[in-house]
């Protein structure tokens, strides 16, 4: 999960509780997925090699940390956690250009 404004820095938000009446909306396309297919900075800088280098997203859920019904890149959460991350490392977030919008893409 990432947004044009905040990049992937919102990925630790697991839950959002509200009593506001919110109408469901379709995701917006801002070119992020197309960019990620070729960038791969997060995967290249991952010391535990937990992030897939595949260019295409998949519906597969090869590990327990990947959500069924979501088309995305494979992330081996268990090897990330075993390495002491995601909280201890942060290379993936630090290298993502979407997390540094003032630097430009």
Secondary structure as GFF3:
##gff-version 3
##sequence-region A 1 105
A	DSSP	alpha_helix	32	39	.	.	.	ID=ss1
A	DSSP	alpha_helix	41	45	.	.	.	ID=ss2
A	DSSP	alpha_helix	77	82	.	.	.	ID=ss3
A	DSSP	alpha_helix	91	95	.	.	.	ID=ss4
A	DSSP	three_ten_helix	97	99	.	.	.	ID=ss5
A	DSSP	three_ten_helix	101	103	.	.	.	ID=ss6
###
